[in-house]
Amino acid sequence: MGREGITPRTKFTTRHGPHTNYLDQTRDRNRRGNGRADAHADLREFSEAISDYTEALRIKPDSPEIYVGRGIAHLNLGQYDNAVADYTEAIKRKPDFAEAYLNRGIAYTDLKEYDKVVADQTEAIRLRPDYVAAYVNRSTAYVSLKQNDKAVADFSDAIRIKPDYAEAYFSRGNAEADLGQLGQAMADYNEALKLKLDYADAYLKRGMMFSGLKQLDKAVLDFTAAIGINPNYADAYFNRALAYDNLKRYAKAVADYSDAIRIQADYVQAYVNRGTDYDRLKECDRSIAYFTEAIRLQPSDANAYSSRGQAYYSLEEFEKAVADYSEALRLQPNSGEIVQLRTEAQQALGGGPKQELATVTAQANKTAQPKKSVAAKPGKKSSAVAAAVSPSASPSASVYLVQRWFVDHLRRQAHADLFPSASPSPSGKPKQANN
């Protein structure tokens, strides 16, 4: 008997933080005759740049600009503690050096020390009240601290100072979405796209907004635009696939999940969702293969085990279904939906708990109408129930068919409650996935 798989859920991801480009801008302002070191940094030869900055410090040990330059090189190599140390040395030598506070705050961002980020960016703003980069980086820290109202205020200040700053509109839109201010968020995504026509991330997030509003055709257009700008944008393929799922265009969804996996081979949820769609397309063997791959990549994913269990159930491999549901319950012990799925599989094996069977039978007896026609009608019981309560049905057949119908009913109801339709939440966060 075929069954619906678990509804795919939306992953919300942006590829980079709003502070990304300020490193280069700050380095440009701080050049003080360190030609070769700066040239290495421009070529992203950061190890060589560090060597040259270190040599320059032997000649000019009190130069705060050289410390900042070397700190930026450390930061780009992921050497965040070394970067913090260099920026701190620069501040000791020049306490009013706003750029040093800005960049140390960026290093603290990578170290996830967000209170220190706020402190450093606040000092940079005190020293330079029109410092757009400091407002943006402080707002990023506020988002991480779940203080989205403060983040919106900082992005607004950045926009006031620099009205054509597309990234600030985009980031403010994300913070507004987290606050549930969906109208404002949509307006900011629109403005970001007016200012920057090739803004793939903005198309992605606006597409998610359209999905949430059930404007699925518009969502598909935006995800397609993001893919046109960045053909290797795995999240755009994934979210377009979700839109196709909601439009019941499962073959197109499968193709997009496949592209997401091609780009990002460890995209676990794409494997799960592709397996779910193959289950819907009645290709259960293929669906099991993808669920198995998802489990290999993420053995703690209860959703993958439960989905594979449903595929096994569709193939009437009930023992394997019970095993997968049991593992899913071990990982997610409070899931009533998985309990019901496993109960159904156990009953199909003939080994379900007697009390559960008695409860199901009692419920069926309350709804049974033995004198009614066996034909299923809209809004009436299924043909399985009608057959079970007909005079010609044997007692054992009646119990089996009634319990199958009733557990199916419970499963569908719990499934709908636990896994609502795939659409973005106002927070812009995954219902299941990174910044």
N, C-alpha and C positions, 0 to 999 in steps of 0.2 A: 504494500500500500504506500503510495507516494505521500510525502509530507513536506510542508514548507520548511525551509531552513530558517535559521535565525536571521532577523533583519539586519543588514549591514548598517553600521553606524559611522558617523562622520568623524574624520580626523581633522583637527585644525592645526595648521602648522605655518609659520612664517620662516623664511630662510635666513634672515639676518636681522640684527638689532639696528636701531636708528643711529647708533653712534659709530657705525663701521667706518665711514669716510672721514671722520674728524681727525684720525691719526695723521694722515697725509697733510691735511690743512695745517695742523699744529706744527708739524715738522717744518713745513715751508716757512712759517713765521719765525721759527727759532734758528734758522741757519745763521751762523756767525763765522764764516770762513772755514768750515770743516768740509771742504769740497769733496774729498775722496770718500769720506764716511757718508756724507749725504748722497753721493752718487751711488754707492753700494745700496743704501736704503731705498733709493728710487728704483733700483733694479731688483729689489726684494732679496738682495744678498745680505741677509741680516747678520749672519755670523761674521762676515767680513766687515760689515759696518760696526759691529761691536768691537772688533779688534782695533779698528781705526779710531773710534771714539775713545777707547781706553788709552791708546797712545796719545791722543790729543789731551786727555786729562793729565798725563804726566807733564805736559808742557804748561797747561792752564788748569791747575787742580781746583780752582775756585769758580769755574765757569758753570753756572746753572743751566745754560743752554745745552752744553755738551752732555750733562747728566740727563736732561730731558730727551735729547736725541738718542742716547744709548738706551734709555728706558723704553722708548718706542720700539727700538729694535728687539729688546728683550720681550716686550709685549707681543710682538708679531711672531716670535718663536714659542709663545706659550709659557715663557719663563716669568710668571706673574709676580712671584716674590722678589725676584731681581729687579723687575720693573718698578715695584713699589719702593724698593730701597733707593733706586736712582732718583725717582721723583722726590722722595723725602730729602735726599741730599740737595737737590735743586732748591727746595723750599727753605731749607736751612740757610742757604747762601743768598736767597732772594725771597723773603717772606711775602712779598706782594706779587709773586709770579703766578698769575691766574692760570696760565696754560699748564703749569706743573700740577696745580690742584685738579684741573680738568682731567689730565691724563692719569694721575694717580687714582682718581675716581673710576676711570675706565678699567684700570687694573683690578680695583676692588670689585667691580662688576663681574669680571671673569672669575674672581675668587668667591663670588656669591656673598660678599660682606656688604649687604645693601645699606645698612645704617651708615657705614663709613662712606659709601658712595654719596649718599644724601649730604653728609657733612662736607665732603670735599667740593661737590658741585655747588653747594650753598655758598661756600667761601669764594669760589670762582665767580659766582654771580655778584657777590658783595663787591669784589674787586673790579668786575666789569659787568655792569647792570644790563648791557645789551649783548651778553655772551650767549648766542643762540645754542651753541653746542652744549653749554652747561645746563640750560633749561631742558634740552632734549635728553641728556644723559641722566639728569635727576628724575625726570618723569619716567624713564625706563626703570629706575630703582623703585619708584613709587608703585609701578605696576607689579614688580616682583614682590613688594611688601603688601600687595592687595589694597593699596591706598589709591584706587583709581580716580577718585574725585580730585586728589592733589595732582595726579598725572595729567588729567584733563586741563587743569589750570596752567600747568607748566607748558604743555603743548600749545595752549592758547597764547601764552606769552611768546613762545617761539614764533608762532604765526604772526603775531602783532609786529614783531621786529622784522620778520622776513616773510611777507605775505605770499610769496611764490614758492614756498617750501613744501613740495608735494609730500615728502616723507613725514613731515609733522602732521599734515592733514590725515594721512593714512594711520599713523600711530595714535592720533587722538580718536580716530574712528574705532580702533581696536579697544581703547580704554572705555569709550562710550558704550560699545557693545557689551563689555564686561559689566557695566552699570545698568544694562537693560535699556539704554537710551538708543533704541534701534533707528528711529528717524534721524537723529543727529549723526549716528554712525554712517548710515547710508549717504547722507549729504556730504560727509567728509570723504568717503570713498569716491563719490562722484567728483568732488573738487580735486582730489589727488589725481584722478584720471584726466581731468581737463588740463592740469598742469604738466602731466607726464604721461603721454599717450602709450608708452611702452612699459607701463608699470605692471608687471605680471602679478606681483603679490596683491596689488589692489584689485585686479580682476578676480583673483582667487577669492579674496575675502568678500567682495561684492557678490560673487556667485554664490557663496555660502549664505549670504543674507537672502538672496532670491530663493534659494532652496528652502530656507526657513519660512519664507512667505508663501511657499508652494507655487512659486512662479518658476516652474522647472525649465521651461523652454528658455527663459532669460538666463537662468543659471547655466544651462548648457552652453549658451553663447559666450558667457563670460569665461567659463573654464576653457572653452575652445580658444578664446583670445589669449589667455594665459599660456596655453600650449603653443600657440603660434609665435609668441614672443620668446618662450623658453621651451623648446621641444623636449628637454630632459627634465621637466618639472613633474616629478612623480606624484606630488600631492594634487596637482591639477588633474592628472589622469584619474587618480583615485576618487576625487570628489565628483568629476564628471560621471564616473561609473555609478556612484551613488544616485546621482540624478537620473541616470538611465534606469537604475533599479526601480526607483519610484515611478517612472514612466512605464515600467514593465517591459522595457527593451533589453531583455537579459543578454542577448547575444552581443549587443554593443557594450554592455557593462562588462562582460567577460573580456572583450578585446581591450578595454581600458584598464582593467585590473592587470591584464597580462603586460601591458606597457609599463604600468607602475612597477611591476616586479622586474621587468627587463632593466629598468633604470636603477631600482633599489632592490637588490636581490634578497634582502632580509626584511621586506615589508610584510610583516606577519598578518596584519589585518587584511591586506590585499589577497593573500592566499586564502584566508578564511572566507572572505566575501566571494571570491571566485569559486571556491568550492560550493558555497551556498547557491550560487547561480547555476552551476552545473547540476546540483540537486533539483533545482526548479525546472531545469531543462530535461530532467529524467535521465541524466548521465551520471548515475550514482558512483560508478567505478572511478570516473575522473574526479568527482567531488571528493571521494575518500582520499585520493592521492594528494590533493591540495590541502585537505585538512591535516593529513599526516605530515606534510612538509611544514605547515604552520606549527604543529606540535614539536617537530624537530628543532625549529628555530626558537620556539618559546615554550618549553615544557610546562610552564606554570599557567598557561592560558586555558582556563576552564571553558571559555566559549568555544575554543577549537575542539576540545574533547566532546562537548555537548553536541556540536554541529556534526562531528564524525559519527557520534552515536545515532543521530537522526538519519544520516545516510545509511548506516548499517541497518537501521530499522526499515528503511524503505526497501532494502534488499532482503528483508526478512531474516537477516543474520542477527537474531535477537540476543544471543549470548554475547556477541561482540558489542552490541548496543548497550547491554547492561554493564559490561566492563567499562566502556567509555563514560557512561553516565556516572558510574561509581567513582571514577577518577575525577570527573568534573565536580562531583559533590565533595570529594576530599579537598579540592582546591577552593571550592566555594560552598561551604557547608550550609549556608542559610538560604540557598536558592530553592524556593518552593516549586518553581517551574521545572528545575532539573529533577527534583523528587518525583514529580508527577510523570515526567518522561520515563524515568527509570521504572516506576511502578507499572506503567503501560507495557514496557518491554518485558518486565518480569511476568506479568500476566500472560503475555503472548507465549512465554516459555512454559506457562502453567505453574509457575512457582511463586506467584505473588502472595503477600501476606493475607491470611484469611480475613482479618478484620477489615482491611481495605476493600476486599472483595465484597464483604457483607455490607459495608457502607455504600459502595457503588450500587449494589443490587437494591438496597432499600430506597436509594434516591430514584433509581429507575422505576421501581414499583409505584412511586408517587406520581410519576409522569406518564406511566403506561396507559394506553387506551386499546385494550385487546380487541374491541369490536370494530375499530376503525380499519379502513382500507390499508393494505400494505404499501400502497404507492406513496412515494415521498412527494410532498408538495411544498411550495415556497412557504417558509415560516413554520413548517411542521418538522417532526422528527425525521431523521434520515431513514433510508430504506433498511439499514441494519437494525435500527430500533423497531421499525414496523415488523420486520421479519421475526425478531426475537419475541415479540408479544403476540404473535399470531397463534391461533389454536394448534397449527400444525408443527410449531417449533418444539423441539425437545427441551426439557428443563435445562440440561447442560448447555445446549446451544443458546438458549435464552440468556443464561447467566453470562456466558462469554461475550455474546454480541452486545448485550446491554452495557456491560462494564467497559467494553471497548469504546462504545459511543460516548459514555459519560466521561471517561478519562480523557478521550479526545476533546470533549467540550471543555473540561477543566484546563487541559493543556493549552488550548487556543486562547482561553480567557487569560490565563497567567502569562502566556507568551505576549499577548497584546499589552498587558500591564507592565511587564518587565522590560520589553524591548519595543518602545514606541517607534513610529516611522522615522527613518533616517533623515535627520535635518539638523542644521547647525543650532547650537544653543546660543543665546545672546552673549554668553561670556566669550565666545570664540574658542572654547576649549573642547578637546575631544570628548565625546560621550563614552568612548571606551578607554591619544596618541598621543611634541618637542617643540617645545620651542625650537 
